[in-house]
Amino acid sequence: MPLSGQSNRQPTIRQLQLVQALARYQSLSVVAEKLHISQPSVSIQLKNLSDLLGLPVYQMLGRQLTLTDAGKAVLNSANQIFQTLDNLKTDIDNLQGVVTGTLSISVVTTAQYFLPLLLAAFAKHYPHVDVKLEIANRDKVHARLADKLDDFYLFGQMPQNVEVVETPFLDNELVVVAPERHELTLVPNISLARLSHYPFLLREEGSGTREATLELFNKHGFELHEKMTIASGEAIKQAVAAGLGLSILSKHSLDFGIMPGLKILKVEHFPIRSKWRLVQNASRQPTLLAKAFQQFMLDNGVHILASAVQNNPE
């Protein structure tokens, strides 16, 4: 059915992409930056879409930009259309029986220490594959998962409220780290009670490492003395080495992110053990490429990283 009485006119693919980006970033300038077009072009395209619909697709409430009901209806259709196109690509790839294309992955920041090693091995095995990698904190990766933007997501702590397919494939250990000359490095078995008296450097809100750490201390009736919040694992390692406090980090960040001046403490209830999981949005049909990557990680991931740790100089 033609929209607003204008025959033979439908929203363009670009306009649908703009509405998706607008819902995600809630800023015309950020949408322009992310889609590599000018902000005036964004405004013109959205105005044309609003004229086509006969209703505005977004509104400003104070300084906050939100989609209108009409915009949300367009967003719903856009998601369905692009999902259908993704499914078509999957069907064609399966018919061709070849592993080609672009693998899109979003990972939490801690995974940046080991995932490149796995991706390098995968790319060597499948030389005709390109990889698009997005690194962000847990909340941002969760948002990408909800929007079905990628083939895979890597989580240590599973997200909630999204139907997913998860594949555990790698151990993840969180350990307590201190400067190498810290007094606790001489203590063979440190209690949580004693540890709670020392200043800690923690990751930001939304971090899976932070969430797991606070959950453990709360479970045993202790509170961490949080001296500083730092939104970077590398910055935390620098700060710990400088003597600003203790911290809890993934052991992978120590195995593959070399940082002199740190030592792992022996603390009760540590390491906090979980699994790295390859996560897929359950409503996104996996491509032949995605299936190949999943199998490669299951078959080779542990061995590749174990060999890398063994060969990694101290």
N, C-alpha and C positions, 0 to 999 in steps of 0.2 A: 504494500500500500504506500503510495507516495506520501511524503511528510508535508504537513501544513499546506496541502493543496498544490504543491509544486511538483509537477509530473517529472518522472524520470530522473529524480535527484535523490541521492542517498549520501550519507556521510562517507567521506574518503577514508582510506586506510590511515593517512597521516592524522586526520582529525581524531580517529579512534585512539591512535597512539598518544596523542596529546592529552586526551581525557584520562587515559591510564596513568600517564606521568603526572598529571595534575592531582589525581587522587593520591598518588604516592608521595609527592613532594610538597604539595599545598603552597606552591610559589611559582608565579609565572617566570621569574628570573631563573630559578633553579631548573624548571622544565626546559627553558631555552638552552641553558648550559649543558644539561644532560643529553639533550637531543641534537645539540650542535646546530641550532638555528637561532636567528635573532629574536629578541623578545617582542618587537613589533609584529613579526611574522606569527608568533604564537598567539598574540592578541587578535590579529586579523582572522586567523584560522578558527579560533574559538568563537569569534563574533559571527563568522559565516555559518558555523555549525548551529549557533543559537538562532540565527535568522531562519535557517532551514527547518529547525524544530518548532519555531514559534515560541520558544521558551529559553530562558538563560540556562547555561549548563553549570555555571558557578556563581557564587556570591561572596561578598566580603562582610563578615560579621566582626566589626571592629577592625582589628588587624589580621584576623584569621580568615583564610580562604577555604571555603568548603564547597563541595558539589551540591547542586540543587537536586531535587527529586528527579528532574529530567536528566541531569548529569549522571546520577546514579543509574538510571535506566540505560543510558548510553554505555556506561562503564560495564554493566552486566552483559550487554550484548557484545561489547568489544572483547571481553574476556572469553566469551563463548566462541566468537569468530576466530580469534588468534589460537585458541585451543584446537579448534577444528583444523586450522592450517597446519599446526604442529602435528596433529594426528595424520594428516595427509602426507607430510614429509616422512613420518615414521612408516607409513604403509609403502611408500615408494622405496625407501631404503631397504625395507624387508623384502620387497619384490626383487630388488637388485642383488640382495644378499651380500652387500659390501659394507664395510665399516669406514665411513667417511663423514665429513661434516664438522660441526663445532660442538664441543662438549662444554656446557655452561655449568659452573660450580660456584656456590657461595659458601664461605667457611668463616667460622669465628676466628678471632685473631690468633689464638694459641696454635691453631692448625697450620699457620704460615711457616712454622719451624720445620715441619716434616712433610707437608703435602707436596712442595716442589720436587722433592726426591722421588715421590711416587708418580707424579705427573711426568717427570723426565723419563722414567722407566716405561711408563705407558706410551708416551709419544714415540719412543724408540721402537716399541713393538708395533705401533700403528702410526706410521709416518705420514699418512694422509689426513690425520685428524688435527684440528685446531682446538685450542682450549681457551675459554674465557673464564677468568678467575676473579671473583669479587671477595674481598676481605673486609669484614666489618665486625662490630660487636654483636652479641647474641640477639639483642632486640631487632637490629636492622636485618640480620640474616633471617630471623623469624618472620619479619614483614615480607621479605622476598619469597619465603616459603608460602606464606598465605596468598601471595599474589601469583604463585606458580610461575615465577620468572626463570627458574633454572632446572637443569636435569637433576642435580644433586645438591645437598646441603650437608655439612659436617657439623655434628653436635656431640658434645660430651654429655650434657644435661639435656634431656629431651624436651622439646617445646610442647605446650599444651594448646588445646582448642583448635587444632588443625588435624584432619585425618591424614595420616601418613603411612608409608611403608618404610620400615627401618631395617637396616642390615648391620649388626655389630661386626666390626672387622679388625679392631685394634685396641689393645689395652691402653688406658689413660690413667696415669698416676699423678696425683697432686701431692707435692712434698713441701716441707717447711725449709726455707733457706735463710741463711744468716751470713754476715761477713765472716771470712775465714778465720779471723782472730777473735771472734765473739766468745764470751765466757761460756755460752751454752754448747759450744762445739766440743767441750771437754766432758760434758755430761752424757753418760751412756744411755739413759732412758728418761726422757723429759716428760713430765705430766702436763696435761692440758691446764691444770690449775696454775702451775708455775708459768707456763707459756703465756697465759692470759695477762700477766703483769707487764709484759714487754710491749713496746710500741710496734704497731704493724702498718705496713703499706699495702693497701688493698686495691683491687681493680674497681672500676666504676660500676654504678648501678646497671643491671642488664648483663653483667658478665657471668658466665656459667661457673667460673672458678670462684668468684666472690660468693655466689649463691650456695655452692657446695660447702665452702668454708664456714659460712655463717650457720648453715644448717647443722653441721657437725658440732660446733661449739654450743649452739642453742640446745641441741639434743642432750648434751652432757651438763647443761646448767651453767655455762660460762659465757662471758662476753669478751670479745676481742677489744683491745685498746687500739682503736683505729687512729693513727696519727695523721695519715695522709691518704687521699684517694688519687690514684694515677691511672689514666686511661691508656696505658701502653706497657706491655710486658717488658720491652727493652728498657724503658725508663725506670721501671721498678727494679730491674736487675742492677742498673747503674746506681740507683738510690740505696739499695741494700748494700752494695759493695762500698759505698761511701759512708756507711754507718748510720743511716737515717732510721733504720728499723728492720724488723724481720718481714718476711712475706711468704705467701703460699703460691707456688707456681707449678705448672705442668712439668713433669720431668722431661718431656720432649723439648721444652724451651731451653733446658740445660744441656741435653744431649746434642742438639743441633744449633743452638744459639750460643756460641762459645762466649763466656763472660768470666774472666779471671776474678779471683777475690771472693768467690761464693762457696759455701759449703752446705750440704744437706744435713739437717738435724735429725736425730733419732727421737721421735715424739710418739707417745702412745696414740693409737687410733690412726696413725699415719703410716704409709700413704693412704689418701682417700682414693679408693679404686673405682673406676667406672670403665665404660667402653666408648671408644669413638664409633659413631654410627653414621653410615651413609643413609641419608634420609631423602625420600622422594614424596612429593605431594601425591596422595592417592588418586586424585582426579586427573593427573597428567600422565598420559600414555607414554611408557618408556620407549625410547628409540632403540634401534639395533646397536647404536654406538653406546648408549647408556647401559644396556645390558652387558656389552663387552667390557666396559669400564668396571662395572660392579663385579663381574667375575674375575677380572684381572686383580682387583684389590683383595678379593677373598683368597685367591690362589697365591698371590705374591707379596701383598702388603707387609705382612709381619716379617717375612724373610728379607725383603729389601731394607727395611729399617734396622733390623738386627745386624745386618752386614755393615750398614752405614755407621752404626754406633761402635761396632768392633774396630772399624777402620778410622774412626774419628780421633784425632790426637787430643790428649788431655791438655 
